[in-house]
């Protein structure tokens, strides 16, 4: 079975302890709402339907509280039973909110025609990702014909510390802020080439600062080469990133950068202006 679990995701294991910290000295914080979101977030870490006990454990909540929340979410259509009755899965009402998030995000709509043009020009996979602390979340994915299902799924997220887009994002931050983000990241090796050493990562960040883009070879997947550049706002802060991905068997890093970086840089500049 192919796994579609995010390679990078918000941590849910701290559960109630994190909830208590967030609620401390914040009179507007609603604990019941936070618990509900913790239940929904429990599905980030699974590749199959979850039982009530598994949801409670992943969310860091007691079984009784979890049971009431699951019942409510099921009544509202945000959770449902798996068709084979093997457990709970997210319900169809979730898609309403995905649609709202995408249509109301002012960064995304102007980017669509620009990303389509970029994909036509380079004939490789093109992704637009949004920044969420230590990770990047794919908002648009435009694959070439050879791609498989998981490469088209929006909402998939990847770490900032070991991706071309992430290095380009870090290059647009002050050094102390970039290093803090790297230190807070759950650095693990996805391939033999994945960089986890802070100074080694910062060396790639410095290169990205000089060229405007970063090239990563086999950082997340064997055989993948990717080039990424940050989209910045009027203050020069990174708000998103665009990535072009190909096969390392087709390109050397130098050839890939030479072939696609001009189109990439033109696109991120246009998205930033839009």
C-alpha positions in Angstrom: 0.0 0.0 0.0 1.4 3.4 -0.9 1.6 5.8 2.0 0.5 9.4 1.6 1.4 10.6 5.1 3.0 14.0 5.2 6.7 14.0 5.5 6.4 17.0 7.8 3.5 17.8 10.0 2.6 19.8 13.2 3.3 17.8 16.3 0.2 16.5 18.1 1.9 14.2 20.6 2.2 16.8 23.4 -1.6 16.9 23.5 -3.2 18.4 26.6 0.1 19.8 27.9 0.4 22.0 24.8 -3.2 23.0 25.2 -2.7 24.1 28.7 0.4 26.2 27.7 -1.6 27.9 24.9 -4.5 28.6 27.1 -2.5 30.1 30.0 -3.2 33.8 30.5 -5.3 34.0 27.3 -8.9 34.7 28.2 -10.0 34.4 24.6 -8.6 30.9 24.1 -11.4 28.3 23.9 -10.2 24.9 25.1 -13.1 22.9 23.6 -12.3 24.3 20.1 -8.6 23.4 20.6 -9.5 19.9 21.6 -11.7 19.5 18.5 -8.8 20.6 16.3 -6.5 18.1 18.1 -8.9 15.3 17.2 -8.9 16.4 13.5 -5.1 16.7 13.6 -4.8 13.1 14.8 -5.2 11.9 11.2 -2.0 13.7 10.1 0.0 10.8 11.3 -1.9 7.8 9.9 -2.3 6.0 6.6 -5.4 4.1 7.6 -8.8 4.6 9.4 -8.4 5.2 13.1 -10.2 3.7 16.1 -11.5 5.8 18.9 -8.7 4.8 21.2 -6.1 5.5 18.5 -7.5 9.0 17.9 -7.5 9.7 21.7 -3.9 8.6 22.0 -2.7 10.6 19.0 -4.6 13.7 20.1 -3.4 13.4 23.7 -6.9 13.4 25.1 -8.9 11.0 27.3 -11.2 8.6 25.7 -14.4 10.1 27.0 -13.6 13.6 25.7 -12.5 12.1 22.4 -15.7 10.1 22.1 -17.9 13.2 22.5 -15.8 15.2 20.0 -15.8 12.4 17.4 -19.6 11.9 17.8 -20.1 15.7 17.2 -17.8 15.8 14.2 -19.5 12.8 12.8 -22.9 14.3 13.2 -21.7 17.5 11.4 -20.0 15.5 8.5 -16.4 16.3 9.4 -15.7 12.7 10.4 -17.2 9.5 9.0 -16.9 5.8 9.3 -14.6 4.0 6.8 -16.8 2.3 4.2 -15.6 -1.1 5.5 -16.3 0.0 9.1 -12.6 -0.3 10.1 -12.5 3.0 11.9 -12.9 6.8 11.4 -11.7 9.0 8.5 -12.1 12.7 7.7 -15.5 13.5 6.2 -16.4 15.3 3.0 -17.3 18.5 4.8 -13.5 19.1 5.2 -13.3 19.9 1.5 -15.6 22.9 1.9 -12.9 24.5 4.1 -10.1 23.6 1.7 -12.0 25.3 -1.1 -12.6 28.4 1.1 -9.0 28.6 2.1 -7.8 28.5 -1.5 -10.3 30.8 -3.0 -9.8 33.5 -0.3 -6.0 33.4 -0.2 -4.9 36.4 -2.1 -1.5 34.9 -2.8 -2.9 31.9 -4.7 -5.4 33.1 -7.3 -3.0 35.5 -9.2 -0.3 32.8 -9.1 -2.3 30.2 -11.1 -1.8 31.5 -14.7 1.8 32.2 -13.9 2.4 28.7 -12.6 0.7 27.2 -15.7 3.0 29.2 -17.9 6.0 28.1 -15.9 5.0 24.4 -16.2 4.5 24.8 -20.0 8.0 26.4 -20.3 10.0 23.9 -18.3 7.9 20.7 -18.8 8.6 19.5 -15.3 6.6 19.4 -12.1 5.8 22.8 -10.6 4.7 23.3 -7.0 3.6 26.4 -5.0 4.0 26.0 -1.3 3.0 28.2 1.7 5.1 28.6 4.8 3.9 27.2 8.1 6.7 27.6 10.7 9.2 24.8 10.0 7.4 23.3 7.1 6.1 24.1 3.6 2.6 23.1 2.6 1.8 22.5 -1.0 -1.1 24.7 -2.2 -0.8 24.0 -6.0 0.8 21.1 -7.7 1.2 20.9 -11.5 2.7 17.6 -12.5 4.0 16.4 -15.9 2.4 13.3 -17.3 4.8 10.9 -15.6 3.8 11.8 -12.1 1.8 9.6 -9.7 -1.1 10.4 -7.4 0.8 11.6 -4.3 2.7 14.2 -6.4 -0.6 15.8 -7.2 -2.0 16.1 -3.7 -2.3 19.5 -2.2 -1.9 19.7 1.6 1.1 17.5 1.6 3.9 19.2 3.5 7.7 18.9 3.5 10.3 20.2 5.9 12.0 23.6 5.3 15.5 22.4 6.5 16.1 19.9 3.6 14.3 21.3 0.6 15.3 23.6 -2.2 12.2 25.8 -1.5 13.0 25.7 2.2 16.6 26.8 1.7 15.4 29.7 -0.5 12.9 30.7 2.1 15.6 30.7 4.8 17.9 32.8 2.6 15.3 35.6 2.9 15.4 35.6 6.7 17.9 37.2 9.1 20.5 34.6 9.9 19.5 34.3 13.6 15.9 33.6 12.6 17.0 31.0 10.0 19.2 29.2 12.5 16.4 29.2 15.1 14.0 27.6 12.6 16.6 24.9 11.7 17.2 24.2 15.4 13.5 23.8 16.0 13.0 21.4 13.1 12.7 17.7 13.6 15.8 16.9 11.5 15.9 13.4 10.1 17.4 11.7 7.1 15.0 10.9 4.3 17.8 9.7 2.0 21.5 9.2 2.3 22.0 12.8 0.9 19.6 14.6 3.3 21.4 17.4 5.2 20.7 17.6 8.9 23.8 19.5 10.2 23.0 23.1 10.9 26.1 24.6 9.3 25.8 22.4 6.2 22.2 23.6 5.8 23.3 27.2 6.2 25.9 26.8 3.6 23.1 25.9 1.1 21.1 28.9 2.4 24.0 31.2 1.8 24.3 30.0 -1.8 20.6 30.6 -2.3 21.0 34.1 -1.0 23.7 34.8 -3.6 21.8 33.3 -6.6 18.2 33.8 -5.6 17.4 30.1 -5.8 18.5 26.8 -4.3 19.1 23.4 -5.9 18.6 20.2 -3.9 19.6 16.7 -5.1 17.9 13.7 -3.5 17.1 15.5 -0.2 13.7 14.0 0.2 13.4 11.3 -2.5 16.0 9.2 -4.2 16.5 10.3 -7.9 14.8 13.7 -7.4 16.4 17.0 -8.2 14.6 20.2 -7.3 15.2 24.0 -7.7 13.2 26.4 -5.5 12.9 30.1 -5.1 11.0 32.2 -2.4 8.1 34.5 -3.1 8.5 37.7 -1.0 6.1 40.4 0.0 6.7 44.2 -0.3 8.8 44.1 2.8 11.1 41.4 1.4 9.7 38.7 3.8 9.2 35.2 2.3 5.5 34.2 2.1 5.6 31.3 -0.3 7.9 29.3 -2.6 7.9 27.8 -6.0 9.6 24.6 -6.8 10.5 22.9 -10.1 11.3 19.1 -9.8 12.8 16.7 -12.2 14.9 13.5 -12.2 18.5 13.5 -11.3 19.0 10.9 -14.0 18.0 13.5 -16.6 19.9 16.5 -15.3 23.1 17.5 -13.5 22.5 20.2 -10.9 24.3 22.7 -13.2 22.3 21.8 -16.3 19.0 21.9 -14.3 19.7 25.4 -12.9 20.9 26.7 -16.2 17.8 25.4 -18.0 15.0 26.4 -15.6 16.2 29.1 -13.2 15.5 32.0 -15.5 11.9 31.0 -15.9 11.6 30.2 -12.2 13.0 33.6 -11.1 10.7 35.4 -13.6 7.7 33.6 -12.1 8.4 34.2 -8.5 9.0 37.9 -9.2 5.7 38.1 -11.0 3.8 36.4 -8.2 5.4 38.7 -5.7 4.3 41.7 -7.7 0.8 40.3 -8.0 
